[in-house]
Structure formats: C-alpha cells, structure tokens
Amino acid sequence: MRLIDTHCHLDLDAFDDDRAEVLARARAAGVESILVVGFAPERWGPALRLAKTEPGIVVAIGLHPTEAARYDAEVEAGIRAAAAQPPVRAIGEIGLDYHWMTAPADVQRRAFERQLALARELDLPFIVHQREAEEDTLAVLEAAGSPLRGVMHCFTGDLAYAERCLALGLSLGIGGAVTFRKATQLHEVVRQAPLDRLVLETDAPYMTPAPHRGKRNEPAYVRLVAERVAELRGLPLEEVAAATSANAARLFNLEGSEATV
C-alpha cells in the first residue's frame, strides 16, 4: 500500500534524536514519499540536506505567514535560488495567520501575494496556511486567478468553505484533525469532497491524530488519517491510499526515483 505524507517538518529538532527510526516506521507503515516543508530561511538548508541524504523525501520552500515581517528582496531571491534545486516541488507554506498575528495583516498579505506570484512564475504548486483568516485568504487566492495549483493545508473548514477552495482548483490537505471525534464539519467535508481532490498529511511533529494526541506526531501516522478517511467514505483503505497518493504524486510531481523510497 502506497501512502504519501504531503506536509511535515521532519527537519525540526523534535526529530534529532531518532530521525532514522521515525523514517523506518514511516516506511513500515507504507509511506513512500514525504514532503518536508521548510517554512523559514533557516529551515531551507536542513530540509534540502535531508532530501539529499534520505530517499523518498522532497521539499517545499517558503516563508510562513508568522514570519511575514521578514519578507524582502533578499528572502525572495533565496526562495528563488532554493527552488531551483531538484528536491523542491512546491512553494510553501504561505498564507495568512491571524491567530498569532506576528505581522500586520497587510504585511502578511504582501508576502502571500509575492510568493503566489513566484510559484506561478516557477511553475510550482503552493501550500497555503490559513488560520482565522478564511475570507482574506480566499480574497488573495481569488485575485490570483483560477485555476490554481495548490493545496489548502490542514483543512478544517466547513463544506461551504471547501467548495470555494475546490472551485479555485485547490486540493484539500487532510490531517490528524479528521480523527478527532468532535471535528464533525471536517468529517462532512471528507464525505462529500471529490476523492481526487484530497491529499493526506501529518504536519508532524504537530497535529497528532487520535489515539496519540498529546504526543509527538510523525509521518507513519498518516496511515491513521487514511484509515479515518476510508471509514468516513465507506471505502477500502487501499482505495483511499491509492487515490490520495495518486493525487499527491500528480500535484507535487513525485514520480521521479528520487521522490520515492
């Protein structure tokens, strides 16, 4: 069975003590490819080094909205240079975060818009982070013009919001939240959304699925996400794994040998 974790942070120090064991568990769980998201300039190098030393790892490069105050011509040039390296398959994660509000909304928006334009220029998909900024995020995306080639990371919105994202051409990133008993609106989205527009993710070491909540997340747990999606849709696990992996491979160009274990 083939699984793909389309969003994790395996480069972070949370994995420094046992990264090899984490990767071994992922492979044992059927995880064939892992997209490691370098969300700030100091994370781009570690993410790229990991991709160059471990089979099955590819990279996204970008500036997280909580880092938006740092966006300038030098950062943009750094993203452009890093994106030229073969392991890089996406720009991200980019977007708006009004929960932490570490930069004013207009500063976040400018960084978001610039990175969307850069993704389009470089012909790369993008990964959107949105927290407590649904309408403003959609406004930026709609202004960019559909169809868009990207994924709404850690999707937890309702069906109406999902439909607006899908109408723009986006895929929905389904992660550990789908395993939460009270995530009923997300459960409905997973039941109703087209299967060919869903990709699976962990956001490891964050957003740990049940029954491991409160502990560190890791890529092997993407199988728990797949199992819950299969349960909600009334489909065999193997069918969900095959479909979501095909979606991820198509979106992030994961068919090359360097992108698979």
Order of alpha helices (4+ residues) and beta strands (2+ residues): beta-alpha-beta-alpha-beta-alpha-beta-alpha-beta-alpha-beta-alpha-beta-alpha-beta-alpha-alpha
